[in-house]
Amino acid sequence: MAITHVLMHSPSVGPATWAPVARRLPGSVVPSLLHVADAGPPFWPAVAETVAGVIDGLPDGDEVVLVAHSNAGLFTPTVAEHVERTIRALVFVDAAVPARRGSTAVVSPDNLAFLEGLVEADGRLPQWTRWFDEADVSPMFPDPQTRRILEAEQPRLPLSYYEQRIPAPAGWDERPCGYVLFAPPYERIARDSGWPVQHVPGHHLHQLVDPDAVAEAIRKLSHPA
């Protein structure tokens, strides 16, 4: 039976973050969440309905592995609840992990205070790559062209996106789960998850830099024992 990887990008960026890996996982799909910036609060239903709609439209014989990067990880329980078919496994790639039940804040209070200082006159934030110093952003990209492509599609999210809490229905983690770790800020999340971990050292967008290694790590976690 074929496995289809559904690659969820963070709404803070765009589907181009997954393009190199998608080319290495035949049959994979990357739902676009670029419209979420205009959905209005709460934003999580727009994410869940979009990704669930793509999953439910896949051929009946396919087994689905849902792969989430960065804060897209927080939406995996609501996507799983919305779909009408079984999701074989969840793979978190340098991603936030939801609460086991209840709800999860998109960012911590400290990070929310940081973002409040970035809000522009229209109530929206700058594009994600403009939040940080150039010395921190530049190493995340393999070349200038890749960066131009990604930045051309990056949305400007409203602060209210980061103020939301995302539901985590109990039981979402009863299916096999795994973690692909890139960067040190996510080491504790990966360790505390208790799941199998594939470590591919790099920066937060390492799927752009070494898509072969990242695709292979995802494959390994897609076939739980």
C-alpha positions as CSV (number, residue, x, y, z in Angstrom):
1,M,0.0,0.0,0.0
2,A,1.4,3.4,-1.0
3,I,2.3,6.0,1.7
4,T,1.4,9.6,0.9
5,H,3.2,12.2,3.0
6,V,1.2,15.3,3.6
7,L,3.7,18.1,4.4
8,M,2.3,20.9,6.5
9,H,4.3,24.2,6.4
10,S,4.1,26.7,9.2
11,P,1.6,29.4,8.5
12,S,4.4,31.8,9.3
13,V,6.1,30.9,6.0
14,G,4.9,29.1,2.9
15,P,4.8,25.8,1.0
16,A,8.1,26.5,-0.7
17,T,9.8,25.5,2.6
18,W,8.8,21.9,1.8
19,A,9.3,21.9,-2.0
20,P,12.8,20.2,-2.1
21,V,11.7,17.4,0.3
22,A,8.4,16.9,-1.6
23,R,10.4,16.2,-4.8
24,R,12.2,13.4,-2.9
25,L,9.0,11.9,-1.4
26,P,7.1,10.7,-4.5
27,G,3.4,11.4,-4.3
28,S,3.7,13.8,-1.4
29,V,1.5,16.8,-1.2
30,V,2.0,20.2,0.3
31,P,-1.3,22.0,1.2
32,S,-1.0,25.8,0.9
33,L,-1.8,27.7,4.1
34,L,-1.0,31.1,2.7
35,H,-4.7,32.1,3.0
36,V,-4.7,31.6,6.8
37,A,-3.4,35.2,7.3
38,D,-6.7,36.5,6.1
39,A,-9.0,33.9,7.8
40,G,-9.6,35.9,11.0
41,P,-9.4,34.6,14.6
42,P,-9.5,31.8,15.5
43,F,-7.2,30.7,12.7
44,W,-6.9,27.0,13.6
45,P,-10.2,26.0,11.8
46,A,-8.9,27.3,8.5
47,V,-5.7,25.3,8.9
48,A,-7.5,22.1,10.0
49,E,-10.2,22.3,7.3
50,T,-7.6,23.0,4.5
51,V,-5.3,20.1,5.4
52,A,-8.1,17.7,6.2
53,G,-9.7,18.5,2.8
54,V,-6.5,17.6,1.0
55,I,-6.1,14.4,3.0
56,D,-9.7,13.3,2.4
57,G,-9.3,13.9,-1.3
58,L,-6.4,11.4,-1.6
59,P,-6.9,8.0,-3.3
60,D,-8.6,5.5,-1.0
61,G,-5.8,3.0,-1.0
62,D,-3.2,5.5,0.2
63,E,-1.9,5.4,3.8
64,V,-1.4,8.9,5.1
65,V,1.6,10.2,7.1
66,L,1.1,13.8,8.3
67,V,4.4,15.7,8.6
68,A,4.5,19.1,10.3
69,H,7.2,21.7,10.5
70,S,7.7,24.4,13.1
71,N,4.4,25.7,14.6
72,A,2.4,23.6,12.2
73,G,3.0,20.9,14.7
74,L,0.4,22.5,17.0
75,F,-2.4,21.9,14.4
76,T,-1.9,18.1,14.0
77,P,-4.5,17.1,16.6
78,T,-7.2,19.3,15.0
79,V,-6.3,18.0,11.5
80,A,-6.5,14.4,12.7
81,E,-9.9,15.1,14.2
82,H,-11.3,16.7,11.0
83,V,-10.3,13.9,8.6
84,E,-12.6,11.1,7.6
85,R,-9.8,8.5,7.2
86,T,-7.0,7.1,9.3
87,I,-3.7,8.9,9.6
88,R,-1.0,6.2,9.8
89,A,1.6,8.3,11.7
90,L,2.5,11.9,12.7
91,V,6.0,13.2,12.1
92,F,7.1,16.5,13.7
93,V,10.0,18.2,12.0
94,D,11.8,20.7,14.2
95,A,8.3,21.4,15.4
96,A,6.3,22.5,18.4
97,V,4.4,19.6,20.0
98,P,0.8,20.1,21.2
99,A,-0.4,19.4,24.7
100,R,-1.5,15.8,25.1
101,R,-5.0,17.2,25.8
102,G,-6.7,20.5,26.3
103,S,-5.2,23.4,24.2
104,T,-1.8,24.9,23.4
105,A,-0.7,28.5,23.1
106,V,0.9,29.3,19.8
107,V,3.8,31.1,21.5
108,S,4.9,31.6,25.1
109,P,4.2,34.8,27.0
110,D,7.8,36.0,26.5
111,N,7.6,35.4,22.8
112,L,4.3,37.1,22.5
113,A,5.7,40.2,24.2
114,F,8.6,40.1,21.7
115,L,6.0,40.0,18.8
116,E,4.0,42.8,20.3
117,G,7.0,45.0,19.8
118,L,7.2,44.2,16.1
119,V,3.5,44.9,15.2
120,E,3.2,47.4,12.4
121,A,0.5,50.1,11.9
122,D,-1.9,47.7,10.1
123,G,-1.9,45.2,13.1
124,R,0.2,42.7,11.2
125,L,3.8,41.5,11.8
126,P,6.6,41.8,9.3
127,Q,7.5,38.6,7.4
128,W,9.0,36.0,9.6
129,T,12.5,36.3,8.2
130,R,12.5,40.0,9.1
131,W,12.0,39.3,12.8
132,F,15.6,38.4,13.3
133,D,19.1,39.6,12.7
134,E,20.6,38.9,9.3
135,A,23.4,36.9,10.9
136,D,20.7,34.5,12.2
137,V,18.6,34.3,9.0
138,S,21.2,33.9,6.3
139,P,22.6,30.5,7.4
140,M,19.1,29.0,7.2
141,F,19.2,29.1,3.4
142,P,21.3,27.2,0.9
143,D,21.5,30.0,-1.6
144,P,20.1,33.5,-2.4
145,Q,17.7,32.2,-5.0
146,T,16.0,29.8,-2.5
147,R,15.7,32.7,0.0
148,R,14.1,34.9,-2.6
149,I,11.5,32.3,-3.5
150,L,10.6,31.7,0.1
151,E,10.5,35.4,1.1
152,A,8.3,36.2,-2.0
153,E,5.5,34.1,-0.7
154,Q,5.8,34.7,3.1
155,P,2.6,36.1,4.5
156,R,2.4,38.9,7.1
157,L,0.3,37.4,9.9
158,P,-1.7,39.4,12.3
159,L,-0.6,39.4,16.0
160,S,-3.9,37.7,16.8
161,Y,-2.7,34.5,15.0
162,Y,0.0,34.2,17.8
163,E,-2.5,35.0,20.5
164,Q,-4.7,32.0,19.8
165,R,-4.9,28.7,21.6
166,I,-5.2,25.6,19.5
167,P,-7.3,22.7,20.7
168,A,-5.7,19.3,21.3
169,P,-8.4,16.6,21.5
170,A,-7.4,13.8,23.8
171,G,-6.0,10.7,22.1
172,W,-4.4,12.4,19.2
173,D,-1.0,10.9,20.1
174,E,-2.3,7.3,20.3
175,R,-1.1,6.7,16.7
176,P,2.6,6.3,16.1
177,C,4.5,9.6,16.3
178,G,8.2,10.5,15.6
179,Y,10.4,13.6,15.6
180,V,13.0,14.9,13.2
181,L,15.3,17.3,15.1
182,F,17.4,20.0,13.4
183,A,18.3,22.8,15.8
184,P,19.3,23.0,19.5
185,P,16.2,25.1,20.5
186,Y,14.1,22.0,19.8
187,E,16.2,19.4,21.6
188,R,14.2,19.4,24.8
189,I,10.9,19.1,22.9
190,A,12.3,16.1,21.0
191,R,13.6,14.5,24.1
192,D,10.5,15.1,26.2
193,S,8.2,13.7,23.5
194,G,9.3,10.2,24.2
195,W,9.0,9.3,20.5
196,P,11.7,7.9,18.1
197,V,14.0,10.8,17.1
198,Q,16.0,11.2,13.9
199,H,18.6,13.9,14.4
200,V,19.7,15.8,11.2
201,P,21.8,18.7,12.6
202,G,21.2,22.1,11.0
203,H,19.2,25.3,11.3
204,H,15.4,25.6,11.5
205,L,14.9,25.5,7.7
206,H,17.3,22.6,7.2
207,Q,14.9,20.9,4.9
208,L,15.9,23.5,2.3
209,V,19.6,22.8,2.9
210,D,19.7,19.0,3.0
211,P,16.4,17.7,1.6
212,D,17.9,14.2,1.0
213,A,18.7,13.6,4.6
214,V,15.5,15.1,5.8
215,A,13.4,13.1,3.4
216,E,15.2,9.9,4.5
217,A,14.6,10.7,8.2
218,I,10.9,11.2,7.5
219,R,10.8,7.9,5.6
220,K,12.3,6.1,8.6
221,L,9.7,7.5,11.0
222,S,6.9,6.7,8.5
223,H,7.3,3.0,9.1
224,P,6.9,2.6,12.8
225,A,7.6,-0.9,14.2
